[in-house]
Amino acid sequence: MGVFVFLPLVLPLTAWPVARLAEQRLHPRTATRLLAAVAGVSAVCSTLCLGLLMIVGTAQLPGNPLPDSWSDPDVRAALPYDEIAGRAAIPALLAVLVSCGAAAWRRARVRRRVVAALGGLPPRSVAVLPDRTPYAYALPGGRVCGRGNGPGRVVVSTGMLAGLASADRRALFAHERAHLAGRHHRHLLTVHLAARANPFLRPLRTAVSYTAERWADEEAAAEVGSRRSVARAIGRAALLAPPAPAAGLPALTGAGPVPRRVDALLRPAPAGRAWPPVGTAVGLAAWGAACGATVSALSSANSAVTLFLVLRGVASPV
């Protein structure tokens, strides 16, 4: 394996420059997809390499359940600093699994509560809850514990509707429908779990939380036909709504500083370029992040194959 097994653990640092530049200079749709993909690939690769390190480390512990041949000197020789790195990977991987599991469980719990609250309402695309607390969010489709909410629904409280004018309501519904159509919850879940798997990916989580909202803002502006109307709706809803009406669900007043989103909507629409030019700063950063994710994938694959061959060799000596 050599030093290649360590590369996926630190290569997520190559995505840091593109995180901020993507927020400012890429179309929100492109930025969201790019950053979520880089975060997902980097997290999987770093977790895989932690698993490989843990195998080597666990094999050195007395009374471990692994085959005795796995503690062969040839196996230890495949990993630099095997005593330190191998044993340190054991608690690190356990922490990653516990953290990701807890985050997924909390998200599922929120969905279960929301689906239960909608149980007595008609199966329509918009669910209005009789609640004075102002909130609105997009509930993705699917089934939770035997209960389903169809292809996805916009959930809004009577308190939010009462505080908005008719034009603001139209912008609100367009924004939430954009979240559902773009399946933004998948991108948000990917970066959230990725940041739990590797702390170096946290800037990407913050960036995607913002660009996903900006993506929905732009889609809503295109549907409504007025960027100023959507900006006004965001500002008014932000004044009404609490900070987090439903953790983990996309919302009009969700992540991303509201003044920045309003300011972006008061400017011309961003260019819908699929990929930034290489000669620009954001283009270089995007290519750097893509290359970092690719090298992570190749390094983790190389390490996995190498360890497999080494373990196979010591288990079946010629």
FENBELNOR-V757963 format. One record per residue. N is the residue number from 1. RES is the residue in one small letter. PSI is psi in whole degrees, 0 to 359 (* if undefined). Layout:
N	RES	PSI
N	RES	PSI
//
This chain:
1	m	316
2	g	206
3	v	349
4	f	332
5	v	338
6	f	339
7	l	313
8	p	343
9	l	334
10	v	343
11	l	337
12	p	342
13	l	335
14	t	345
15	a	350
16	w	315
17	p	324
18	v	340
19	a	308
20	r	320
21	l	323
22	a	323
23	e	321
24	q	329
25	r	354
26	l	154
27	h	138
28	p	326
29	r	312
30	t	317
31	a	317
32	t	312
33	r	318
34	l	309
35	l	322
36	a	320
37	a	315
38	v	317
39	a	317
40	g	312
41	v	315
42	s	320
43	a	317
44	v	316
45	c	316
46	s	323
47	t	321
48	l	316
49	c	326
50	l	322
51	g	319
52	l	318
53	l	322
54	m	324
55	i	314
56	v	318
57	g	318
58	t	326
59	a	340
60	q	350
61	l	140
62	p	138
63	g	16
64	n	156
65	p	359
66	l	160
67	p	144
68	d	328
69	s	339
70	w	348
71	s	14
72	d	147
73	p	329
74	d	326
75	v	315
76	r	326
77	a	339
78	a	347
79	l	119
80	p	141
81	y	49
82	d	323
83	e	319
84	i	306
85	a	318
86	g	315
87	r	327
88	a	333
89	a	337
90	i	303
91	p	329
92	a	314
93	l	321
94	l	320
95	a	320
96	v	314
97	l	318
98	v	317
99	s	314
100	c	320
101	g	318
102	a	320
103	a	317
104	a	322
105	w	318
106	r	320
107	r	318
108	a	324
109	r	319
110	v	316
111	r	319
112	r	318
113	r	318
114	v	315
115	v	321
116	a	321
117	a	334
118	l	2
119	g	325
120	g	3
121	l	153
122	p	147
123	p	70
124	r	167
125	s	338
126	v	126
127	a	119
128	v	118
129	l	133
130	p	85
131	d	131
132	r	340
133	t	124
134	p	123
135	y	159
136	a	137
137	y	166
138	a	125
139	l	112
140	p	155
141	g	170
142	g	184
143	r	138
144	v	114
145	c	44
146	g	352
147	r	141
148	g	159
149	n	25
150	g	210
151	p	356
152	g	147
153	r	151
154	v	122
155	v	127
156	v	145
157	s	158
158	t	331
159	g	323
160	m	315
161	l	323
162	a	334
163	g	358
164	l	146
165	a	170
166	s	320
167	a	323
168	d	322
169	r	320
170	r	318
171	a	321
172	l	311
173	f	323
174	a	321
175	h	312
176	e	324
177	r	326
178	a	322
179	h	316
180	l	315
181	a	322
182	g	358
183	r	48
184	h	335
185	h	331
186	r	317
187	h	318
188	l	320
189	l	320
190	t	310
191	v	330
192	h	314
193	l	324
194	a	319
195	a	330
196	r	325
197	a	326
198	n	112
199	p	337
200	f	346
201	l	4
202	r	322
203	p	329
204	l	325
205	r	314
206	t	318
207	a	317
208	v	326
209	s	324
210	y	313
211	t	331
212	a	320
213	e	321
214	r	324
215	w	313
216	a	325
217	d	314
218	e	321
219	e	320
220	a	319
221	a	321
222	a	322
223	e	317
224	v	327
225	g	11
226	s	113
227	r	326
228	r	324
229	s	319
230	v	320
231	a	318
232	r	320
233	a	320
234	i	315
235	g	316
236	r	318
237	a	324
238	a	326
239	l	333
240	l	318
241	a	153
242	p	167
243	p	319
244	a	86
245	p	324
246	a	103
247	a	131
248	g	356
249	l	136
250	p	137
251	a	157
252	l	322
253	t	25
254	g	205
255	a	155
256	g	127
257	p	124
258	v	317
259	p	323
260	r	320
261	r	318
262	v	317
263	d	320
264	a	324
265	l	338
266	l	356
267	r	171
268	p	153
269	a	140
270	p	151
271	a	141
272	g	37
273	r	134
274	a	325
275	w	135
276	p	150
277	p	145
278	v	327
279	g	354
280	t	165
281	a	316
282	v	329
283	g	316
284	l	319
285	a	319
286	a	317
287	w	324
288	g	318
289	a	319
290	a	318
291	c	321
292	g	318
293	a	322
294	t	316
295	v	323
296	s	316
297	a	316
298	l	320
299	s	316
300	s	321
301	a	317
302	n	317
303	s	319
304	a	316
305	v	318
306	t	313
307	l	321
308	f	315
309	l	321
310	v	313
311	l	324
312	r	322
313	g	319
314	v	336
315	a	332
316	s	71
317	p	146
318	v	*
//
